[in-house]
């Protein structure tokens, strides 16, 4: 793969945001910095894209970067719609690259698919918000379940998708049982960005190996 410096720049941008987020005043600079990590991952994926799958993972990452920005500029609902669109594109990508899984693989995928929206529905104290959160989490769970069933390496893509699930559940826990805890704020960004980086590397590297085979 080429342009590894661009991937490294994405890692630096994403990792550094974790630290500057606590000191940078809210505003344009903070928003741009937040979107830069996954945005650069999307740009890197675009430079590697040679087929439909390559452009699909680029779209997934670009929608994630858009979601990062919209969460800050337009609120949780609009940002979540961008992420949900990315999850649906990812489901399409993963299902067209499905591995020949056994019963255990399908059982794990079913658990992820069901447990994710159920956990999301249970978390918020405001029960009026629970249905909308569960609807979003259904797409999130479908993304993670299909990633688990895909032929992409689970140590990267499967793990990355599960980290994404953990990150979002931590977000929902802030309006629920962990509202007074520092844990969500400490873990949401590293689990999210780490998950996105693992997904990006795992998918792009696998597609590159397939082309070279």
Secondary structure, 3 states (H helix, E strand, C coil): CCCHHHHHHHHHHHHHHHHHCCCCCCCHHHHHHHHHHHHHHHHHHHHHCCCHHHHHHHHHHHHHHHHHHHHHHCCHHHHHHHHHHHHHHHHHHHHCCECCCCHHHHHHHHHHHHHHHHHHHHHCCCHHHHHHHHHHHHHHHHHHHHHHHECCCHHHHHHHHHHHHHHHHHHHHCCCCCCCCCHHHHHHHHHHHHHHHHHHHHHHHHHHHHHHC
